């Protein structure tokens, strides 16, 4: 967020989130980045100026409307999202990486997600029923704060060699994200 002030008496500002003081900044600061704010409900962001003597100015507020869904990016390397066809060695574990634009915890997947379905290699049309998938070892969904990415390690089956499958990830906002994979021996 960015703001302007014409009050020469202000020497510090307090940034607030939903009325809760968050960060004290010098009066010369005119921009700030606020992260890790849950956007499932409206969020009020405020800036309040203070004078050297402790006097408080009128707060400036803006309401960030709730987002109706996640801002997903991905799948990310080493896998590309559909309609790309990823060539993978059957039986390997595949990290299915994506970003939601922040850390929303690990309860972001709908019940029963992710799934896998066999598809034709030519058209990508399903050829059998959806199956639940197997994680690699004891791993499952994880979040890496340093890169801002989620990762689900998908354990593929050696029996899938010379076939194609669609990985399907459904988030709690109801959006479905897919990747098509062609398996080699």
Buried (B, 14 or more C-beta within 10 A) or exposed (E): EEBEEEEEEBBBBBBBBEEEEBEEBEBEBEEBEBEEEEBEEEBBBBBBBBBEEEEEBEEBEEEBEEBEEBEBBBBBEEBBBBEEBBEBEBBEEBBBBBBBEBBBEEEBBBEEBBBBBBBEBEEBEBEEEEEEBEBBEEBEBEBEEEEBBBBBBBBBBEEBEEBBBBBBBBBBBEEEBBBBBBBEE
